[in-house]
Structures are given as structure tokens and as C-alpha cells.
Amino acid sequence: MNNESSIWLFLRKMRTPLIVLNLAHAIPVILLTLVPGIEVEGKTVYMSFFDAMYFVAYTATTIGFGEIPYAFSYPQRIVVFITIYTTVPAWFYALGSLIALLQEKTFINAIKMNNFRRKVRRLRQDFIIICGYNHASKLLIEKLNQDNLYRIVVIDINSEKIEQLDTEIYMPSIPSLIADASTTNTLKASGIQSPRCKYIVTLFDDDQLNLKVSIRARILNENIQILSRSNVHHGSENLTNIGVDHVIDIFDIIARRIDAALRSPYLFNLLSWIQGGNLNVSKSDMLPMGKYIVCSGGRFGKTLQRIFEKNNIECTYLDINKGISEKNFSDKEFFIEAGIQNASCIIAGTNDDAINLSIIATARGINPALFVIVRENEPEERSLFSHLRTDKIFVLDQIAAIDGYNYIDRPMTFNFIEGIEHFENEKLMNTLLNITDKVNKRPALIEMAIDKNTMYALNQFVQHTPVTLGQLLNNPYRNGQNLEIVILGLKRKQGEFILLPDEHTSLHQGDHLLFATTKPSLDRFKTIVNHYYELYYVIHGKEEKRFTLPWKKA
């Protein structure tokens, strides 16, 4: 449908009623102008077109003001009699057809589609299309809205989900559409071909649907960044093959974090922090050695199997879904047969939270000392898992949302992760302690670029004066206090990534900084890099007396 589909649909559906209504008005008007009226001063009076139209208008709508401009002759009254019994039913027919059209689903959808297109066209800011509204989408939208760098457009075929989205108070508002996101027309209506559309994110639970959306998105816009969720291994490969820029592979992320925990609690803690946790190393960050029992079949179980084989961990895999049909999985004998008495850890990783809860309760009843890891499919169940003293909970939707957010807003986090994965345990510990000592145990993770939009003064200053990280962060106001900022990485405009740069590292236009900080220090840092005279004092230790900016000199 084009932008005027609702108008053409209205005209097509109302064609016959409108023809009947027009004829019911036109014929009486013509007859009244032709039929002779009464004689006035010996001369027969005929009604004008205006008088005839006026009379038929209020007669057809049953208002009835009377005979104008003179009393009617009997031939005119015969015409009026016919008019009453033709125009009134014609109006009822037309109004009935209109009411039926307004209740027709096709017409309502056309109206909504046109309104949606209009809202998208009016966006004056770069925007992101999110396909599928669920817990992961909601978390992602909340994170993106906090930064206000992009507007959001949402598509989902489920009307209840879109209605739920509309009840949320998002500022700015989010254009949404109830439609199949895998169709070309829907993607075009959502603005995928607009130069302002920078990303499309598909977060459906159905991998085939994510694949369909990604294929059409890539065809419609070769320059757009595509993020797609995948729950199966071959799905990830297919998405990569068609040109998806980032595959949100939740099971792979969880497996990498478990692998990190087996290697070093400090590495696990840093990865968890990047995924929305904190830097407080606890006992639950130290996975026990010994036998593991994995209650999960399918992709999740196979992914974990590769990790445990890599780390030489003894592991027993239980396909719970298959076990349900053969024996009661909650029966103690089922776990005793698997050797749970001698196990160190159990992983409840099925796609059903009720089954996972039952696994934990039964396993803990046999072996209270078990270390418990659980896969949480629905965020609402966290309180129940916590009540069962679960040591580690992996919330799938939260992992998907933060991973997508990091790729969009903090892509350098992936460079940072790739870099620290090669660190020895002592260096990982020092990195974590450096962050917690200089900032805190729950620092904000920020990525900023040295450009005119985010660091206006510094962007101009570095063209004329050498500036290092230490000059900005170490005792900038000469009061003995450093900014609570730890630079985790610096990425040059040409693509070079410097992991944990030192204070002597110079800054240039187009550089990107990834750092941990607190909100007060972030505010002070933004003040320094965006105000020339503030920056001048920080660099030189004295106030600038001149009022001519150096980059504006002749």
C-alpha cells in the first residue's frame, strides 16, 4: 500500500453508497428547478438551483424548515414527496456503509499504517528499528532512551505487545506498528531506506523470523547496521553469511562467561560488569572444580560441553525434556543415577523456568553443598530463583539487551573484552583493583568520541596543542584530586585500539575513549572537554586572558 492507501480504500469501499447518495440528491434538485411553482403577480415562479439544493439538503437530513421561498405548488409537493422517500434511505445506506468501513480491519490497518509512516517521516534524529517487542526489547529501549542518541521505531505482529508498548511512558514517544516485520512493505514503511536509519535490531525468539528480517533489511539498505538474535548454531552462521553485522548469540555469551569464571574470577567479574553487573568479586564468581551436571539438551548443552571439554572438567549431561517422557525428572533417583552426590555444580539450563526451579529444589535436597547455576528465561522468576539460594543466574533477555546496547552505544567494549581475555590472572586482578580503587565497585561504563558533538573544545584544541590523558584526569584543577576515571581503551580514527592506555598517551581528533567513571566525575570531564577556557586552565594551570579562540585566529 502507498501513503494514500486509506484514501483510495475509502473511495473504493464507499463508491456505490456515494453514487446512490449523490443521485438521490441530484435528481430532486433538478426536478424542483424544472417543475413550475405557484403564480406570483400572474407569473409562474421556478426554484433556483441554490434554493432547490438548500431545500433538498435539509429535507434529506430530516431537519425540515418548511417550503421556501414560497409555498409549493402541488407538482412541487409531489417531487418533495418522492425526495423524502429516496434521500432518507440513501443517507441511512451511506451512513451504514461508512460505519461498517470504519470497523473494517483492513481500513483500520491502513489508517494506522499511514499514521505510522507519517511519524517516521517526521523524525529529525537518527533512529533505530527494533523488530519484536519483548523483555529484551524493553530493556534495550530503556538503555537507549537514557542516552537519547537515537529515536526508536518498533514493529511487532502481536497487537497485545504493541498495546503494551503504547501504555509505557517513553520520552520521546516511540512510533510503533502492528505488522509482520519480515515483509518488504513493512520494513519500507518503518523507514529502513532513510539515511537517518542507522540500525535494525531483530530480537524475536524465532530464529527463522530473525533471518527473514535480516535478509530483507540487507537488500533494502546495504549501509544499515544489522543486529540479530540467534538461539541455534547454524542460525548464527546463516546470519553472518548474509551480512549481519552483529549476532547476539546468548548461549555463546553465557558459555564465554562460564569459561572466564573457570579461568579467573577477575575475568568473569569484568565480563559481568560489562554486561550490567558490578565489580564486587564474591564467592559466586569462583566456580568450583570437580564434577558438573548440566540439565539441558539442545544448543545450550552442546555449547557448554565444548567449554567443559576445553577446561578438562568432568561433566554429565542430562536431557531433561527427554527424561520427562521416560521418568519423572524430579525423582531423586534420576539425579542420584547421574552421580549428584559427588557433584560440585549443577546447571539448570532448560527453556522452562518451572522445570529449572524443580531441578534446583530437588538437587539441593540431595546435595545441599552444590554450586547452582541457572538459566532464567522469564525475568519475573528471579525472586524465586534467589529464594532457592541460586549462586549464579543468567537472565537471557538481559544478556541480549545489554549485548545489543554495547554494540550500538559502546562498541569498544568488544575490543576491551578481546584484549583482557589474554591477560594473566595477576594482570586481571590489577585491572579490576585499579578500577575499584580509582572509581568504585559499580562504575558507569562510558564511550565518547573526540568530535564537535561530544567534546567540542578538546576536538579543536588538539589540532593546535598536544594533550595527553594525564593532563585531563590527574589533578586537573590543581586541588590535589584526580577525576574518578579509568581509561579502559582508546581507539584511533584509523582503527588502532590501545588497551588500557597510560597517562602519557596523546589525544587526537576522531579518537574514541572507553572509560569507567562516576556521574560527578563524568559531569566534570564533560565540562572540561566542552569549554575552551576550562580546558585551557586544566592544560596550562592558568587562566586564558585572551578572548580570541586559537582556532579562530587569522
N, C-alpha and C positions, 0 to 999 in steps of 0.2 A: 504494500500500500504506500502511496506517496503522501506528502504532507497534507493534501486536501482530501484524503480518503473519506473522512467523516462527512464532508460536504457532499461529495458525489454519492456516497451511500445513502445520505438523507434524500437527495433528489431522486435516486433510483427507487427507493422504497416508497416515497411519497408521490411519485409521478401520477398514478391513477387517482388517488384522492384529491390532489391539487387540480387535475384536469376537471374532475367532476365538480369540485367547488367553484372553479372559475366559470365553467359553463352554467352552473346554477345561478351565478350572479350576472353573467354577461347577457344571457337570453332575456331575463326580465327587464334589465336596463334598456336593452334595445327595443323591446316591445312597449315599454312605458313611454319611450320617446316617439314611437310611431302611432300609438293609439290616441285618438282625439279625446281631449278632456272636455270640461264644461265650457259654455259660451260666456264670455265676459264682454259686455257692451257690444253684443252682436258678433263677436269674433271668437272662433274656437281657439282654445289655449292648449298648446302642446308643452309637455315637460322638457326641460333642458337635460342634457346629459348629466350635469352636476346634480340637479335635483333628483333625477332618477337613481343615480349612484348612491346619493345620500339616503334616499328612502329605502332602497333595497338593502343597504348596509345595516340600518337599524332594525329593519323588518326581519332580515335573515338571522340576526343575532337575538331575536325575540325581545328587543327593547321596546319598540313601538311607540313613537311620539305622536302619531296621527297623520292625517292626509295633508300634504304640503305641495306647493304653496297655496293651492286652492283645494276645495273639496273635490273628490274624484268623480268622474263620470262612471256609469255602470260598466262600460267596456274596460276602463282602467281598473275597477274593482275586481273584475273577472281575472285580469292579469295578476293583480295583487293576491288574489285567492290561490292562483297556481303557484305564485312565487313562494308563499308561505309553506306549501306542501312539497316544495322541491329544495329550497335553500336550507331549511331547518334540518332535514335528514342529511343533506350534503355536509353540513357543519358537523353533525354527530359522527358521520362516517370519517371525515377528515381528522377530527379530534381523537376518535378511537384509534385510527391508524397511527397517529402521532404518539399517543400513549404507548401503544404496542411497540413502536420503534424505539422509544426511549427505554423500554425494558428489555430490548433485544440485546443479547450478549455481544453479538458481532459489532453492533453500533457503539455500545459502551466501551468495548475494547479499542475501537477506532478513535473515540474521543480521548481515551487515556493515552493511546499511542501518540496522538498529535500533541497533547499537553506535555508528555514526556520529551518528545523531540524539541518542543519549544524551550523547555527548561534547560536541556542540554546545549542548545544553540546559544542560550544567553549566558552560559558560563564564560567568565572572563579570566579564569585562572586555569593553570594546568590541572588535569583531572585524571583519576584512576577508575577504571571499570572493574567492579567486583562481581563475579558471577557466582551466585549461590549465597544465600543469607542463612548462616548458622552460627553456632557459638564461636567458631574460628573467625568468621567474617566480622562478627560483632566486636570481638577483641581487637582485630586489625583496624577496624574503623575508629574505635576509641583511641587507639595509639596514634593513628594518622591525624585525627582531629585535634589532638593536643598540640601537634606541631603546626597545623594549619598551612602546610606547604602545598597541599593538593586538595581539590574538591573530589568528592566521591560520587560515583554513579553505580547503582545496584540493580542487578537483574536476577529474578528467580521465578520459576514457573509456578511455585507454590504460593497461592494467594494468601494463605494464613501467615506465611513468613513475611511477605511484603507488608501486610497489615500490621504485623508486629513491629516491623521497621518504622512504619509511619507513626506508630504511637510513641516511639522513642524521641526524646527532645534533643536532636542533634543540631548544633550550630556551627557552621551554616547548614541549611537544610540539604537533604540528600535526595536528588531525583531518583525515583525507583520505578520499575516496570515489572508487571506480571507477564512473563513471556518465556518462551524457550530460548535460552541463551545460545544454543548451538545453531540457530538459524541465521542465515546471512542478513535478512531484513532486520532482525532484532539487533544484531551487532552494529549494523549501519545506523539504526535509529539511536543507539547508545553513544554514537559519536566516535566510533573506533577509527574512522578515517580523518578525524580532525587533527590538525597539527598540535592542538593542546592536549590531546590524549597521549599520555606518556607510558602508562602501564595497563595491562589487563591481568587480573588475578582470578583463577578458577579454583574454587575451594569446595566443589561438590564431592560427596562421598563416592560417587560413581566415576571410576577411572575412565570408562568409555566416553562419558559425557565431557569430562575434562579434556580428553583427547580431541573430540569433535570441535569443541570451542577453540582449542589451541590451533588446530589446523586452519579453521576459517579465519581466525584472528591474524595468523601469519600471512595468509593470502591477501586479506583486505588491507593490511598495513605491514610492510616489511620492516619499518623502523621502530615499531612499538616493542616495548619490553614485555615479555610474557612470563608469568609465574603460574605454575600449575601444581596442584596437589596430586600425589600418587601413592597408592597403597599396595601396589604389586610391582615386582621387579621388572617384568617385561614392559609394564606401563611406563616406568621411568625411562627405559631405553627408547621406547617409541616417542615419548615426549621430547627427548633430547635429539632424536633423529629428525624431527620435523622443525627444529629450530627454537624450541622453548628455551628461554634464557636461564631460568632457574626452576628446578624441580624441587618441590617441597616434599621430600621423602622422610616422613615422620619416623618410620621404623629404623631407617638408617641413622637418623639423628640420635635416637634413643640408644642404638647399638654403639655408636661412637662415644656416647657419654658413659655407658657401662664399661666400654673398653678403657676409657680415660680413668674411671674410678678404680679399675683393676691395676692400672699402671701407677697412678698417683692421685691422692685425694685433692691435691692442689690443682692439678689439671682439671679434674672433674668440677671443682668448685669454680674455676674461672669460666669453664664452658657453661655451667649452670647460671652463673651471673649474667653472661651474655644472653642467655635465654630467659631472663627476667627474674633470677634468684638473687641471692646475696653472697657475700664473700666470707661468711662465718663458717669456718671448717668445723664440722661436727662429726660424731661417730658414724652417722648415717652416710657420710661421704667416703667412708673407708669400707669397701666391700670385703667380706671375709674370704679367706682361702678355704678350700675344701670342696665338697660335692654340692652341685647346684641341681635343682629340679625346676624345669621350665614347663609350665602348664599352658601350652599354646601350640597349635598346629599352624600350618599355612606360612605366610610370608614372614610374620614376626618371629616365629620359632626358628625358621631357617636362617634368618639374619643373625639371631643371637647365637645360633650354632657355630657360624663362622667365627664370631668373636671369641667364643669359649675355646674353640679348637686352636685359634691363634695364640691364646694365653695359656694353653695346656691345662684347662680347667675340666675336671670330670663332671659330666652333665648327663642327666636323664631327661628325656623329652616325653611328655605325656600329651597325646592328642585328646583333649578333654571332650570336644564335640563328638568324636568317635566313641569315647569311653562312656558317654551318656547313654548311647543306644545299646551298649554291651553290658554295662553295670552302673550302679549308682556312683557317680564321681565323688559324692560327699561321704561315701562309706570309707571308714578308716582303713579297711583292708586295701583299698585302691592305692592309697598313699604308702601304706606300710610295705606293700609289694614293691613299690618304687624305691624303697630304702630311705624314707623320710626321717627315720630316727637318727640316721647318721649324716644327714644333710646339713649344710651350713646356711643355705639360702634357697628360697623358693620364689619363683617369678610367676605371678598370676597374670597371664597375658592374653586372655581370650577377649573376644569382641563383645562380651556381655558382662556388665558390671555386677549383676546379681550372681553370676557364676563365680566371678573373681572374689566377691565377698565371701561366698561359701567356701571357696578354696582356702582363703586365708584363715577363716574361723576353724575349719577342720584341721588344717596343717598345724596351726598354733596349738590346738588341743592335744596333738600328738607330741609335738616338739616345741615347747614354749620359747626355746632359745633361738629359733630360726630367724634369720635376717629376711625380711619380707619386702619384695619389690612388686609393685602392681601397676598395671596399665589401666588408666581411667578413661573410659570412653565418653562419659557424660559428666560435665563439671559439677552437676548437682550432688554427686555422690561423694565428694571429697570429705565431708564431715563424717560419713560412715566409715570410710577407709581410715581416717585419723583415729576414730574411736577404737578401731581394732589394732591400734599401735603399729600401723604400717610404717616401715623405715624409710621407704622412698616411693613417691608417687609420680608417675609420668602422665601428665594430662595431655592427650593427643591434640585437642583443639588449641590449647595454649601454646604448645610447641609449634604448631603450624602457623599460628598468627604471628608469633614473635619472629619466626624464621622469615616469613614474608615481609614483616616490618623491617627487619635488619637489612634485607636485600634492597628494599626501596629507600630507606632513610639512612641506614648505616652500613653500606656495602663493605666498608673497610673491616668490619668485624670478621668477615670470612678470611681476609688476608691475615688478620691477627690470630685467628684460630689455627690456620695453616702453619703459621710461624711458631707458635708456642707448643704445638704438638711434638716438635722435635727437641724441646728443651729437656734437660735432665731434671730430676726431681728437685735438686737443690736450687736450680735456677727458677723453677716454677714456684717454689716456696718463697724465694726472694722477691719475685714479681708480685705475688699476692700480698706479701707483707708490706712491700713498698706502697701498694695502692691503699691498703687499710691504714697504714701509718700516716700517710700524707693526706688521705681523704677520710674515708670511714669504711665500715663493713657493708654498706649498701649505697655505693656511689651511683650517680647518674652516668649513663654511657652516651656520649655526645659525639657526633661527627659534624664538622664545619669546614667550609671551603674558604680560602682566602680570595674573595672576589668582592665586587662592588655591592653585592646584595647583603652579605653576612659580615664582612669585615671591611667596611668602606675605607677607613683611614689607613689601616695596615696594607690594604691592597695597593694604595697609591704610594705609601711610604716606602715599601720595599723596592720600588723602582729607583729610588734615589739614595737610600740609606740602608746599609746592611743591618739586618735584625736577626737575632738568634732566639731560640726558645727560652733560654735562661733569662734574657733581658725582660721578657714579658711576664715570667712566672716567679722568678726569685726576687723577693723583696721589692716589688715594683714601686711602692710608694715611700720607700726608704724609712719604714716604720718597724723593720725587723720581722715582718710577717710575709710569708710566701703565700701565693694563691694555692688553694687546695685543689690542685690539678696535676694529674699524672698523664703524660702523653704516651699513649699506647702504640701509636703508629702514625707515620707521615707518608703520604702518597704524593709523589711529584706529578706535575701536569703530564709528563711523558709516560707515566705508568709505573715508575720505580717506587717500590714500597720499602720504607725504612722501619723496621720493627724496634719499638722502644728507643726512639732517638734520644741522644743525650742533650744536655743544655746548650752545647756549642753548635747544634745543628742550625744552619741558616734557613730562613724562610723566603719563599718566592711567590710571585703571583700564580694562582691556579693550584697551589698546594692544598691538600685536604688533611685535616687533623682529626684523629680519633683519640678521645681522652676521657678519663674518669674524673668526675668533679662533684661538687655540691652546688645547690642552687645559688647561694650567695656568691660563691667564687665565680660561677658561670656568669652571673649578672655583672660582676666587676670586670671580668675578662671581656665581655661584650662591650662594656663602656670604654675600655682601653682601646680595643681594636677598631672602634667605630667613631672615635672623636680624636681629631688630629692633635689638639693641644694637650689632651690627656695622654696620648701616645708619646708625644714629644717629651713630656716630663718623665714618663716611665723609661724611655730610652736614654735620655741625656741627664736626668737628675736635676733639671732646672726648667723653669717655665719659659715658653717661647714668647718673646715680646713682640715679634712681628705679626702682622695680621694678613700677610700675603702667603698663601699656602705654597710650598716649594714646587708643586707640580703645575702651579698656575703662573709661575714666573716667566717672563719673556725669554 
